[in-house]
Amino acid sequence: MTDEDGFKLSSMGYEHEPISRAQSWVAEVLEHLEPSRGGLYVDCTVGLGGHARALLKGGASRLIGFDRDPSAVAAARSALSEFGDRVEVVHADYRRLTTLLDERGMTTVDGVLVDFGVSSMQLDEPGRGFQFPP
């Protein structure tokens, strides 16, 4: 049996099923950003929405996510649609964070996440992002 976080329950306890990089850092993100306080959180590299989902499920009142990759934006919007107006996913570069928040009248935030890891979306699809010669 597998729980919603990708762990498999066996007679020996929990075992990891293959999980995404985003899932592997969820506990650390929740511990440090403390979304249970509620408030506005920003995911500067929303990708497929794994961290954003964790923050919203963890209690964030509202989340705005940014990504430069249009495919990631579409995927995150779909993955996070259940959260309705609590989430906004924007096709933009996080380096414009201040301007993007100002445009929305957001003057303070309760937590900011930037995942500088390599995007598996860029590695998994030939012709996108990083490529390694054969």
C-alpha positions in Angstrom: 0.0 0.0 0.0 1.4 3.4 -0.9 0.4 6.6 0.9 -0.2 10.0 -0.8 3.4 11.1 -0.2 4.9 8.2 -2.2 5.9 5.9 0.7 5.1 2.2 0.7 3.9 0.6 3.9 5.2 -2.9 4.4 5.5 -5.3 7.3 8.9 -3.8 7.9 7.6 -0.2 8.1 7.8 2.5 5.5 9.9 2.0 2.4 10.6 4.6 -0.3 8.9 4.0 -3.7 10.6 6.0 -6.4 9.7 9.6 -5.7 10.5 12.9 -7.4 13.2 15.2 -6.2 10.4 17.6 -5.1 8.9 15.1 -2.8 12.2 14.3 -1.2 12.5 17.8 0.2 8.9 18.3 1.4 9.6 17.7 5.1 12.4 20.2 5.1 10.4 22.8 3.2 7.5 22.5 5.7 9.8 22.5 8.7 11.5 25.7 7.7 8.7 27.7 6.0 6.0 26.7 8.5 2.9 27.1 6.2 0.7 26.0 9.1 0.9 29.7 10.2 -1.2 30.5 7.1 -0.3 33.5 5.0 1.1 34.2 1.5 3.8 32.0 0.2 5.9 32.3 -3.0 7.3 29.4 -5.0 9.8 31.1 -7.3 10.5 27.8 -9.3 7.1 26.1 -9.2 8.0 23.4 -11.8 5.4 20.6 -11.5 4.0 22.0 -8.3 5.3 19.5 -5.7 6.5 22.1 -3.2 3.6 24.4 -3.9 1.1 21.5 -3.2 2.9 20.7 0.1 2.8 24.3 1.2 -0.9 24.6 0.4 -1.8 21.3 2.0 0.4 22.4 5.0 -1.8 25.4 5.6 -0.6 28.3 3.4 -3.6 30.5 2.8 -2.4 31.6 -0.6 0.5 30.8 -2.9 1.8 32.4 -6.0 4.2 30.3 -8.1 6.5 31.4 -10.9 8.3 29.5 -13.6 10.1 30.4 -16.9 9.1 27.2 -18.6 5.6 27.4 -20.3 5.3 23.6 -20.0 6.0 23.7 -16.3 3.5 26.5 -15.8 0.8 24.5 -17.6 1.6 21.4 -15.6 1.6 23.3 -12.3 -1.7 25.0 -13.1 -3.3 21.6 -13.8 -1.7 19.9 -10.7 -2.8 22.7 -8.4 -6.2 23.4 -9.8 -7.9 21.8 -6.8 -6.8 24.7 -4.7 -8.8 27.2 -6.7 -8.2 30.9 -6.0 -5.7 30.1 -3.2 -3.1 29.6 -5.9 -1.8 31.6 -8.9 0.8 30.2 -11.3 2.6 32.8 -13.4 4.8 32.4 -16.4 7.7 34.6 -15.3 11.3 34.7 -14.2 11.7 34.8 -10.4 14.2 37.6 -10.8 11.2 39.9 -11.4 9.8 38.9 -8.0 9.4 42.3 -6.5 7.8 43.8 -9.6 5.4 40.8 -10.0 4.3 41.0 -6.4 3.9 44.8 -6.6 1.7 44.4 -9.7 -0.6 42.3 -7.6 -0.6 44.6 -4.6 1.3 42.1 -2.5 3.5 44.0 -0.1 4.6 41.3 2.3 4.9 37.5 2.1 5.2 34.9 4.8 7.7 32.6 3.0 9.6 32.3 -0.2 11.0 29.1 -1.8 13.5 28.9 -4.6 14.6 25.4 -5.7 17.9 25.8 -7.5 18.1 22.1 -8.3 18.1 20.7 -11.8 14.7 20.3 -13.4 14.0 16.7 -14.4 11.7 18.1 -17.1 14.7 19.6 -18.7 16.7 16.3 -18.5 13.9 13.9 -19.4 12.8 15.3 -22.7 15.3 15.4 -25.6 15.6 18.9 -27.2 14.8 20.7 -24.0 17.2 22.3 -21.5 20.3 20.2 -20.7 21.5 17.6 -23.1 24.3 15.1 -22.8 26.1 13.8 -25.9 25.7 10.0 -26.6 
